[in-house]
Amino acid sequence: MGLMILCASLPAAGQNQSAQNQTAADNPQIIAAGEILKKTAGDFFLGRRSVSDVISFTCTNGKIQAVSKLSAPSGVECAVLIKGMPGLATFLDGVPHKQAADPTHYIRFHYLDPSNPGVTLIRTDVDYMPDHLNISQFRELADDAIWSVQIAQSSADGPQVLNIYIQDQRADPAAQSRRLTGATLTDLAQDNPADIDAYVRPIFRTLNQEPAVFVAPPQAAYQALADLWQPDAKLAADTEAAVAGMAADAFADREVALARLHELGEPAALYLMRAGSKSWNTEQRMRVDLFLGSYRPLTDEDAQRLGRQPDFLLDALYNSDALLRKLAIRRLNEINGGPVDFDESLAGDALQKAVLKLRMKLAPGVATKELPTPHSP
């Protein structure tokens, strides 16, 4: 079915206003698709695979990483069809990048999809090596406008290692070309939710990877929603006892008390974020702050802001933690002014679609309202 749709759609790709005098054979996108089609009839065809086998992403500490389960001849670009996606893709598994500390293979992935109404063609590209990642998507719209986004991420740490370059000819001329820059995609999503909704999420949505990349870090989400969480009596008593133990005369007893807090974990941290500290001595405050360090990744100001930011709360729904989902839904109900339509048991593609539906209602971005949504596997 994917080949039939692609072949039927390709001639139309050369018929937009800017290409009236250009034959289909001259259109570079059609030429590229034709080259892929040739590979499907040759020795370098990897068959029909799920998108998660071909390319998938993880996001750890805000850093995006690309992985693949495919086995392909090293250094040879191979064709692959992706289940549930009507376009064509190529995959290349390169030789180890000799200059990198981690000799992970170089990955190159291209996906062409001409089947979306209102879009002449969508091209999505991923180039990954351990020290650098480039992800881009180019859309030529039916009205001859261009929409393109490039994500460039370095493996280094710093305030400007992630850059997102945006070109949107539908926008106001002053805003057609611009750049977002930051330390991580997580930071940019929290600080620029409208732009990320409009220009970045659609790229990962094309590849059915939005939950993997944008899932809200659980500790940040718990901190942002701590005011909704209610401890049970036993947890409160156990946590208070541990904090009291930190005022013991013996150093060893104070260490045991801190270890007990670590045993109690996240629930104790949430309790202490809300607890008053007026009766604590200096030693207790120091040890509680030490314990809370890993459970309080946000500033108090950011926690309060994100706790009411629809995009962040919707990303919290991508977590498998049932309690965290319940807290996020409770806050979304408040923002919505009534219960939101969400099934807490959802997972996989059904989860992504349900969250997208809520996002279009509660935090609509330019892309979800005005750009056709690519097919999902």
C-alpha positions in Angstrom: 0.0 0.0 0.0 2.8 2.4 0.8 4.4 2.0 -2.6 1.1 2.4 -4.4 0.3 5.7 -2.5 3.8 7.0 -3.1 3.8 6.2 -6.8 0.4 7.7 -7.3 1.4 10.9 -5.4 4.8 11.6 -6.9 3.8 13.2 -10.2 1.7 15.8 -8.3 4.8 16.8 -6.4 6.1 18.6 -9.4 2.9 20.5 -10.1 3.0 23.3 -7.5 3.0 26.9 -8.7 6.8 27.3 -8.5 7.4 24.2 -10.7 4.8 24.8 -13.5 7.6 24.7 -16.0 9.5 21.8 -14.4 8.7 18.3 -15.4 8.3 15.6 -12.8 11.6 14.1 -13.9 13.4 17.3 -13.0 12.0 17.6 -9.5 14.8 16.8 -7.0 12.4 15.3 -4.5 10.9 13.0 -7.1 14.4 12.0 -8.3 15.3 11.2 -4.7 12.1 9.0 -4.2 12.9 7.3 -7.5 16.4 6.4 -6.3 14.8 4.8 -3.2 12.3 2.9 -5.3 15.2 1.4 -7.3 16.8 0.2 -4.1 13.6 -1.6 -3.1 14.0 -3.9 -6.1 17.7 -4.5 -5.5 20.0 -6.2 -3.0 19.9 -3.3 -0.6 16.3 -3.5 0.5 15.7 -4.1 4.2 12.0 -5.0 3.9 9.0 -3.6 5.7 9.9 -2.8 9.4 8.3 -1.0 12.3 9.5 2.6 12.8 10.9 1.7 16.2 13.2 -0.8 14.5 14.4 1.6 11.9 14.9 4.7 14.1 14.0 5.6 17.6 15.0 8.3 20.1 15.7 8.6 23.8 16.1 11.7 25.8 18.3 11.6 28.9 19.1 14.7 30.9 17.7 16.7 28.0 20.0 15.1 25.4 18.4 13.4 22.4 20.0 10.2 21.2 19.1 8.1 18.1 19.3 4.4 18.0 18.4 1.7 15.4 17.7 -2.1 15.6 18.4 -2.6 11.9 21.3 -4.6 10.7 22.6 -3.3 7.4 25.9 -3.5 5.4 28.1 -0.9 6.9 28.5 2.3 4.8 25.7 1.3 2.3 22.5 3.2 2.1 19.6 0.8 2.0 15.9 1.2 1.3 13.3 0.3 3.8 9.5 0.5 4.0 8.0 1.5 7.4 4.8 -0.2 8.6 1.8 2.2 8.8 3.8 5.0 7.0 3.0 5.6 3.3 6.3 7.0 2.2 9.8 5.6 1.5 12.9 5.7 3.7 16.6 5.0 3.4 18.9 3.9 6.2 22.6 3.9 6.5 24.7 2.4 9.3 28.1 4.0 8.9 31.5 3.0 10.1 32.5 4.0 13.7 33.3 7.7 14.0 37.0 7.4 14.9 37.3 10.8 16.6 34.5 10.1 19.0 35.1 8.8 22.6 32.2 6.3 22.1 32.7 4.6 18.7 29.0 4.2 18.1 28.1 3.7 14.4 27.0 6.7 12.4 23.3 6.6 11.5 21.7 8.4 8.6 18.0 8.2 8.0 15.8 9.8 5.3 12.0 9.6 5.0 10.0 11.0 2.1 6.2 11.3 2.4 4.1 12.9 -0.3 0.8 11.6 0.9 -0.4 14.4 3.2 -3.2 16.6 1.9 -2.1 20.3 1.6 1.6 19.4 1.6 3.4 18.7 -1.6 6.0 16.6 0.2 7.5 16.1 3.6 11.1 15.1 4.0 12.5 14.1 7.4 16.2 13.5 7.9 18.3 12.3 10.8 22.1 12.3 10.9 23.5 10.9 14.2 27.0 10.3 15.6 27.9 10.3 19.2 29.2 13.8 19.3 26.5 15.4 17.1 22.9 15.1 16.1 21.0 16.8 13.2 17.3 16.3 12.7 15.4 18.2 10.1 12.1 18.4 8.4 11.2 20.2 5.2 7.7 20.7 3.9 6.7 22.3 0.7 3.1 23.3 1.1 0.4 23.3 -1.6 0.3 27.1 -1.6 4.0 27.2 -2.5 5.1 28.2 1.0 8.2 26.6 2.6 8.3 25.2 6.2 11.6 23.9 7.4 13.1 23.1 10.8 16.6 21.9 11.7 17.6 20.7 15.1 21.4 20.7 15.7 22.6 19.2 19.0 26.2 18.9 20.2 27.2 16.3 22.8 29.0 19.0 24.8 27.4 20.8 27.7 26.7 24.5 27.8 24.0 27.1 27.3 24.0 27.1 23.5 24.7 23.5 22.5 21.2 23.0 21.1 20.1 25.1 18.2 16.8 25.0 16.3 16.7 26.9 13.0 13.2 27.8 11.8 12.0 28.9 8.4 8.2 29.5 8.0 7.0 31.4 5.0 3.5 31.5 6.4 4.6 33.6 9.3 5.0 37.4 9.5 8.0 38.4 7.4 9.9 39.6 10.5 9.5 36.1 12.1 10.0 33.9 9.0 13.5 32.9 9.8 14.8 32.6 13.4 16.8 30.5 15.8 16.1 29.1 19.2 19.1 28.2 21.3 19.6 26.5 24.7 21.2 23.8 26.8 18.7 21.1 26.1 15.4 20.4 24.3 13.8 20.0 27.7 14.7 23.5 28.6 13.5 24.9 25.3 10.2 23.0 25.6 9.6 24.5 29.0 10.6 28.1 28.1 9.2 28.2 24.5 6.2 25.9 24.5 4.4 27.6 21.5 7.4 27.4 19.2 8.2 23.9 20.2 4.5 22.9 19.6 4.5 24.6 16.2 7.8 23.5 14.8 9.6 20.7 16.7 6.9 18.3 17.9 5.6 17.7 14.4 9.0 16.3 13.4 9.0 13.6 16.1 5.3 13.1 15.6 6.0 12.0 12.0 8.2 9.2 13.4 5.8 8.3 16.2 8.5 9.4 18.7 6.9 12.4 20.5 6.4 10.6 23.9 10.0 9.3 23.9 11.5 12.7 23.4 9.2 15.0 25.3 8.2 12.9 28.3 8.4 15.3 31.3 11.2 14.2 33.7 9.3 12.5 36.6 11.1 14.3 39.4 10.5 17.7 37.8 6.8 16.8 37.2 6.4 15.7 40.8 8.0 18.9 42.1 5.7 21.0 39.9 2.6 19.1 41.2 3.7 18.7 44.8 0.9 20.9 46.0 -1.7 18.4 44.8 -0.1 15.4 46.4 -1.4 14.2 49.8 0.8 11.9 52.0 -0.7 9.2 54.2 -0.3 9.2 57.9 2.4 6.5 58.0 4.6 8.3 55.5 4.3 11.6 57.3 5.2 10.0 60.6 8.2 8.0 59.1 9.5 11.2 57.4 9.1 13.3 60.5 10.9 10.6 62.6 13.8 10.6 60.1 14.1 14.4 60.2 14.1 14.3 64.0 16.9 11.8 63.9 19.0 14.3 62.1 19.2 16.3 65.3 20.8 13.4 67.2 24.0 14.1 69.1 25.9 11.2 67.5 27.1 11.6 63.9 26.4 7.9 63.2 22.7 8.4 64.2 22.4 11.4 62.0 23.7 9.4 59.1 21.2 6.6 59.8 18.4 9.2 59.7 19.5 10.5 56.3 19.8 7.0 55.0 16.2 6.4 56.1 15.0 9.4 54.1 16.7 7.9 51.0 14.9 4.7 51.7 11.5 6.5 51.8 12.5 8.2 48.5 10.2 10.4 46.3 7.2 10.4 48.7 9.3 11.7 51.5 10.8 14.4 49.3 7.3 15.5 48.3 6.2 15.7 51.9 9.3 17.7 52.9 8.8 20.2 50.0 5.5 21.1 51.7 6.7 20.8 55.3 7.5 23.8 57.5 11.2 24.0 58.6 10.9 26.6 61.4 11.5 24.0 64.1 14.5 22.4 62.4 18.1 23.2 63.5 20.9 24.0 61.1 22.0 20.4 60.8 18.5 19.2 59.9 18.1 21.9 57.3 21.4 21.1 55.7 20.7 17.4 55.6 17.1 17.8 54.3 18.4 20.1 51.5 21.1 17.5 50.7 18.4 14.9 50.4 16.1 17.0 48.4 18.8 18.0 45.9 18.0 15.2 43.4 14.3 15.5 43.9 14.1 19.3 43.3 15.6 19.9 39.8 13.5 23.0 39.2 13.6 26.4 40.9 10.6 27.2 43.0 9.6 29.8 40.4 9.8 27.3 37.5 8.0 24.6 39.5 5.1 27.0 40.1 5.0 28.0 36.5 5.3 24.5 35.0 2.7 23.2 37.4 0.1 25.2 35.4 1.7 25.0 31.9 -0.6 22.8 29.8 2.3 21.5 27.6 4.4 20.4 30.5 1.4 18.7 32.2 0.5 16.9 28.9 4.1 15.7 28.6 3.8 14.4 32.2 1.1 12.0 30.9 3.7 10.2 28.8 5.1 8.8 32.1 4.1 5.3 33.1 3.8 6.4 36.8 0.1 6.1 37.6 0.1 8.5 40.5 2.0 11.1 38.4 -0.6 10.8 35.7 -3.4 11.3 38.2 -1.9 14.5 39.5 -1.3 15.8 36.0 -4.9 15.1 35.0 -6.2 16.7 38.2 -4.3 19.9 37.3 -5.5 19.7 33.7 -9.1 19.4 34.9 -8.6 22.7 36.8 -7.1 24.4 33.8 -9.9 23.0 31.6 -12.6 24.1 34.0 -14.0 20.5 34.0 -12.9 16.9 33.4 -10.6 16.3 30.4 -11.2 13.3 28.2 -8.3 11.0 28.9 -8.0 7.2 29.5 -5.2 6.6 32.0 -4.6 3.1 30.8 -3.5 4.1 27.3 0.0 3.3 26.0 1.9 3.4 22.7 0.4 5.1 19.7 -3.0 5.4 21.4 -1.4 7.4 24.1 0.3 9.7 21.7 -2.9 10.3 19.8 -4.9 11.0 23.0 -2.3 13.5 24.3 -2.2 15.2 20.9 -6.0 15.6 21.0 -5.8 17.2 24.4 -2.9 19.4 23.3 -4.9 20.8 20.4 -7.6 21.7 22.9 -5.6 23.0 25.8 -2.4 24.3 24.2 -2.9 24.6 20.4 0.2 25.4 18.5 0.5 26.7 14.9 1.4 23.3 13.6 -1.4 21.4 15.1 -3.9 24.0 13.9 -2.6 24.9 10.5 -0.3 22.2 9.2 -1.6 18.8 8.2 -0.6 16.2 10.7 1.6 13.5 9.2 0.4 9.9 9.2 1.2 8.0 12.4 2.2 4.3 12.3 
